[in-house]
Amino acid sequence: MTAYRLVTGHSPELAEPSQDEAGTWHLQGLSSPAPHLLNPRVSPQLNAVILRMLSMRPEARGTAAQLTAALEQASQLSTPESTRPLFAQQTGPVIPSHKEYTLAEVRAAVL
């Protein structure tokens, strides 16, 4: 949730629960769009890691060590996007609570 909010500025929303024939309720996942759709500066690798962390199935999220490795790998990619702030420069007055985060800063905040 934190990583999604850091890169999009919004909290992810859960999809509406559904009920099967036996009366058991199920959560299907997120109704929010993928992070890269809200912020095109999010790399495909970071997008995949964030969606993995938000998975409804614990086994799909992986262990802390596996997530750390995935974030490390995403942060070490040498692409122009990996060194650019995830948010465009503001041209108006700067809002004190707004901060531009690089991929490395997002990784550090999540760990």
CORLINJO-V471454 format. One line per field, one symbol per residue. ss: DSSP state (a for helix, b for strand, c for the rest). phi: phi as a letter, one per 40 degrees, with the letter a starting at -180 (. if undefined). burial: # if it has 16 or more other ideal C-beta (glycine too) atoms within 10 Angstrom, else .. A space follows every 50 residues. Layout:
ss->???
phi->???
burial->???
This chain:
ss->caaaaaaacccccbcccbbcccccbbcccbccccaaaacccccaaaaaaa aaaccccaaaaccaaaaaaaaaaaaccccaaaaccccccccccccccccc ccaaaaaaaac
phi->.ccdcccbgbccbccccbbcccgccbcciccccddcccbccccdccdccc ccccdccdcccgccccccccccccccccbdccbcdcbccccccccdccbc bcdcccdcccc
burial->..##.###...#.................#.#.###..#.###.###### #.##.......#....#..##..##.....##...##............. .##..##....
